[in-house]
């Protein structure tokens, strides 16, 4: 493994652990955002009518379920398991889609979450966890 490659892997590994922290945090905040949408429809201001408009209660439940899913996968990502990495990419992509559709209701929050999800996808997809089989006996 070249020195440049090991530096990139170090950055990717650190960013993946950061991505796990971001996923847990985003999951918790999305969960509470969903509760706010379910509990009180007057919290969010709706501007222009869009084709994909749902009732705020439906959006609330979508965010509650997605928030729990994002947080659980974020916790699993700390293990570095292959299934957790694949799940993190899939869940982050679903979060991007949901927050894109949520743009009319809460644009700044949606753009922030989309950006964080892109970082999560990059970090998880570029990280190759250390395995003893991948290194040779001589260094």
KEVEX-463997 format. One record per residue (C-alpha): residue in three letters; z, y, x negated; residue number from 1. Coordinates in Angstrom, 3 decimals. Layout:
KEVEX-463997
{residu: ALA	z: Z	y: Y	x: X	num: NUM}
...
end
This chain:
KEVEX-463997
{residu: UNK	z: 0.000	y: 0.000	x: 0.000	num: 1}
{residu: UNK	z: -0.981	y: 3.344	x: -1.465	num: 2}
{residu: UNK	z: 1.481	y: 6.146	x: -1.928	num: 3}
{residu: UNK	z: -0.412	y: 8.349	x: 0.539	num: 4}
{residu: UNK	z: -0.348	y: 5.565	x: 3.135	num: 5}
{residu: UNK	z: 3.392	y: 5.003	x: 2.706	num: 6}
{residu: UNK	z: 4.047	y: 8.726	x: 3.205	num: 7}
{residu: UNK	z: 1.965	y: 8.674	x: 6.410	num: 8}
{residu: UNK	z: 3.864	y: 5.603	x: 7.608	num: 9}
{residu: UNK	z: 7.181	y: 7.308	x: 6.847	num: 10}
{residu: UNK	z: 6.139	y: 10.309	x: 8.902	num: 11}
{residu: UNK	z: 4.851	y: 8.045	x: 11.693	num: 12}
{residu: UNK	z: 8.074	y: 5.972	x: 11.686	num: 13}
{residu: UNK	z: 10.228	y: 9.094	x: 11.824	num: 14}
{residu: UNK	z: 8.047	y: 10.583	x: 14.514	num: 15}
{residu: UNK	z: 8.266	y: 7.319	x: 16.489	num: 16}
{residu: UNK	z: 12.054	y: 7.486	x: 16.449	num: 17}
{residu: UNK	z: 11.721	y: 11.114	x: 17.495	num: 18}
{residu: UNK	z: 9.297	y: 9.982	x: 20.194	num: 19}
{residu: UNK	z: 11.923	y: 7.547	x: 21.482	num: 20}
{residu: UNK	z: 14.435	y: 10.395	x: 21.697	num: 21}
{residu: UNK	z: 11.845	y: 12.615	x: 23.405	num: 22}
{residu: UNK	z: 10.997	y: 9.857	x: 25.893	num: 23}
{residu: UNK	z: 14.642	y: 9.339	x: 26.840	num: 24}
{residu: UNK	z: 15.168	y: 13.082	x: 27.230	num: 25}
{residu: UNK	z: 11.966	y: 13.589	x: 29.233	num: 26}
{residu: UNK	z: 12.841	y: 10.613	x: 31.418	num: 27}
{residu: UNK	z: 16.252	y: 12.029	x: 32.254	num: 28}
{residu: UNK	z: 14.869	y: 15.496	x: 32.969	num: 29}
{residu: UNK	z: 12.021	y: 14.079	x: 35.080	num: 30}
{residu: UNK	z: 14.579	y: 12.058	x: 37.015	num: 31}
{residu: UNK	z: 16.571	y: 15.208	x: 37.818	num: 32}
{residu: UNK	z: 13.377	y: 17.111	x: 38.627	num: 33}
{residu: UNK	z: 12.517	y: 14.365	x: 41.110	num: 34}
{residu: UNK	z: 15.977	y: 14.599	x: 42.668	num: 35}
{residu: UNK	z: 15.509	y: 18.358	x: 43.051	num: 36}
{residu: UNK	z: 12.158	y: 17.838	x: 44.775	num: 37}
{residu: UNK	z: 13.567	y: 15.180	x: 47.134	num: 38}
{residu: UNK	z: 16.786	y: 17.025	x: 47.943	num: 39}
{residu: UNK	z: 15.474	y: 20.525	x: 48.455	num: 40}
{residu: UNK	z: 11.795	y: 21.238	x: 49.150	num: 41}
{residu: UNK	z: 12.420	y: 24.983	x: 48.782	num: 42}
{residu: UNK	z: 13.126	y: 24.708	x: 45.031	num: 43}
{residu: UNK	z: 9.433	y: 24.649	x: 44.134	num: 44}
{residu: UNK	z: 6.896	y: 27.308	x: 45.027	num: 45}
{residu: UNK	z: 3.442	y: 26.028	x: 45.939	num: 46}
{residu: UNK	z: 0.512	y: 28.320	x: 45.250	num: 47}
{residu: UNK	z: -3.117	y: 27.394	x: 45.848	num: 48}
{residu: UNK	z: -3.803	y: 24.304	x: 47.960	num: 49}
{residu: UNK	z: -5.301	y: 21.445	x: 45.931	num: 50}
{residu: UNK	z: -7.249	y: 18.352	x: 46.927	num: 51}
{residu: UNK	z: -4.603	y: 15.979	x: 45.536	num: 52}
{residu: UNK	z: -1.710	y: 17.675	x: 47.326	num: 53}
{residu: UNK	z: 1.224	y: 15.411	x: 48.236	num: 54}
{residu: UNK	z: 4.403	y: 16.239	x: 50.052	num: 55}
{residu: UNK	z: 7.131	y: 17.382	x: 47.630	num: 56}
{residu: UNK	z: 9.314	y: 14.467	x: 48.707	num: 57}
{residu: UNK	z: 6.593	y: 12.034	x: 47.594	num: 58}
{residu: UNK	z: 6.297	y: 13.871	x: 44.281	num: 59}
{residu: UNK	z: 10.055	y: 13.732	x: 43.954	num: 60}
{residu: UNK	z: 10.095	y: 9.952	x: 44.297	num: 61}
{residu: UNK	z: 7.179	y: 9.643	x: 41.869	num: 62}
{residu: UNK	z: 9.138	y: 11.670	x: 39.296	num: 63}
{residu: UNK	z: 12.343	y: 9.711	x: 39.907	num: 64}
{residu: UNK	z: 10.633	y: 6.351	x: 39.329	num: 65}
{residu: UNK	z: 8.596	y: 7.650	x: 36.404	num: 66}
{residu: UNK	z: 11.663	y: 9.287	x: 34.862	num: 67}
{residu: UNK	z: 13.646	y: 6.054	x: 34.949	num: 68}
{residu: UNK	z: 10.681	y: 4.131	x: 33.539	num: 69}
{residu: UNK	z: 10.128	y: 6.637	x: 30.712	num: 70}
{residu: UNK	z: 13.826	y: 6.613	x: 29.765	num: 71}
{residu: UNK	z: 14.061	y: 2.801	x: 29.747	num: 72}
{residu: UNK	z: 10.918	y: 2.430	x: 27.623	num: 73}
{residu: UNK	z: 12.208	y: 5.181	x: 25.322	num: 74}
{residu: UNK	z: 15.416	y: 3.210	x: 24.794	num: 75}
{residu: UNK	z: 13.402	y: 0.041	x: 24.141	num: 76}
{residu: UNK	z: 11.248	y: 1.921	x: 21.631	num: 77}
{residu: UNK	z: 14.243	y: 2.215	x: 19.300	num: 78}
{residu: UNK	z: 13.835	y: -1.523	x: 18.577	num: 79}
{residu: UNK	z: 10.284	y: -1.055	x: 17.279	num: 80}
{residu: UNK	z: 9.142	y: -4.111	x: 19.253	num: 81}
{residu: UNK	z: 5.422	y: -4.428	x: 19.877	num: 82}
{residu: UNK	z: 5.827	y: -4.635	x: 23.649	num: 83}
{residu: UNK	z: 7.940	y: -1.454	x: 23.617	num: 84}
{residu: UNK	z: 5.269	y: 0.380	x: 21.640	num: 85}
{residu: UNK	z: 2.509	y: -0.711	x: 24.031	num: 86}
{residu: UNK	z: 4.687	y: 0.127	x: 27.026	num: 87}
{residu: UNK	z: 5.462	y: 3.557	x: 25.549	num: 88}
{residu: UNK	z: 1.752	y: 4.334	x: 25.270	num: 89}
{residu: UNK	z: 1.055	y: 3.183	x: 28.841	num: 90}
{residu: UNK	z: 4.057	y: 5.025	x: 30.313	num: 91}
{residu: UNK	z: 3.266	y: 8.208	x: 28.356	num: 92}
{residu: UNK	z: -0.322	y: 8.064	x: 29.667	num: 93}
{residu: UNK	z: 0.999	y: 7.679	x: 33.234	num: 94}
{residu: UNK	z: 3.335	y: 10.611	x: 32.609	num: 95}
{residu: UNK	z: 0.388	y: 12.713	x: 31.422	num: 96}
{residu: UNK	z: -1.508	y: 11.876	x: 34.608	num: 97}
{residu: UNK	z: 1.456	y: 12.586	x: 36.889	num: 98}
{residu: UNK	z: 2.232	y: 15.883	x: 35.176	num: 99}
{residu: UNK	z: -1.417	y: 16.926	x: 35.290	num: 100}
{residu: UNK	z: -1.296	y: 16.439	x: 39.054	num: 101}
{residu: UNK	z: 2.084	y: 18.270	x: 39.124	num: 102}
{residu: UNK	z: 0.536	y: 21.392	x: 37.495	num: 103}
{residu: UNK	z: 0.267	y: 23.407	x: 40.761	num: 104}
{residu: UNK	z: 4.011	y: 23.026	x: 41.378	num: 105}
{residu: UNK	z: 5.510	y: 23.591	x: 37.942	num: 106}
{residu: UNK	z: 2.783	y: 24.552	x: 35.414	num: 107}
{residu: UNK	z: 4.807	y: 25.389	x: 32.290	num: 108}
{residu: UNK	z: 6.976	y: 22.298	x: 32.531	num: 109}
{residu: UNK	z: 3.904	y: 20.120	x: 33.119	num: 110}
{residu: UNK	z: 2.063	y: 21.487	x: 30.088	num: 111}
{residu: UNK	z: 5.148	y: 20.953	x: 27.923	num: 112}
{residu: UNK	z: 5.576	y: 17.352	x: 29.084	num: 113}
{residu: UNK	z: 1.860	y: 16.634	x: 28.588	num: 114}
{residu: UNK	z: 2.075	y: 17.934	x: 25.013	num: 115}
{residu: UNK	z: 5.184	y: 15.847	x: 24.302	num: 116}
{residu: UNK	z: 3.515	y: 12.761	x: 25.766	num: 117}
{residu: UNK	z: 0.513	y: 13.270	x: 23.480	num: 118}
{residu: UNK	z: 2.894	y: 13.390	x: 20.486	num: 119}
{residu: UNK	z: 4.564	y: 10.188	x: 21.714	num: 120}
{residu: UNK	z: 1.212	y: 8.409	x: 22.006	num: 121}
{residu: UNK	z: 0.144	y: 9.564	x: 18.539	num: 122}
{residu: UNK	z: 3.421	y: 8.586	x: 16.895	num: 123}
{residu: UNK	z: 3.663	y: 5.181	x: 18.503	num: 124}
{residu: UNK	z: 0.020	y: 4.271	x: 17.955	num: 125}
{residu: UNK	z: -0.029	y: 5.208	x: 14.255	num: 126}
{residu: UNK	z: 3.262	y: 3.598	x: 13.252	num: 127}
{residu: UNK	z: 3.135	y: 0.161	x: 11.635	num: 128}
{residu: UNK	z: 6.701	y: -1.158	x: 11.431	num: 129}
{residu: UNK	z: 7.778	y: -2.752	x: 8.169	num: 130}
{residu: UNK	z: 7.365	y: -6.509	x: 8.021	num: 131}
{residu: UNK	z: 8.238	y: -8.651	x: 4.983	num: 132}
{residu: UNK	z: 4.937	y: -10.567	x: 5.297	num: 133}
{residu: UNK	z: 2.899	y: -7.415	x: 4.775	num: 134}
{residu: UNK	z: 4.227	y: -6.784	x: 1.256	num: 135}
{residu: UNK	z: 3.309	y: -8.820	x: -1.759	num: 136}
{residu: UNK	z: 5.882	y: -10.215	x: -4.187	num: 137}
{residu: UNK	z: 4.719	y: -7.897	x: -6.982	num: 138}
{residu: UNK	z: 4.939	y: -4.188	x: -6.650	num: 139}
end
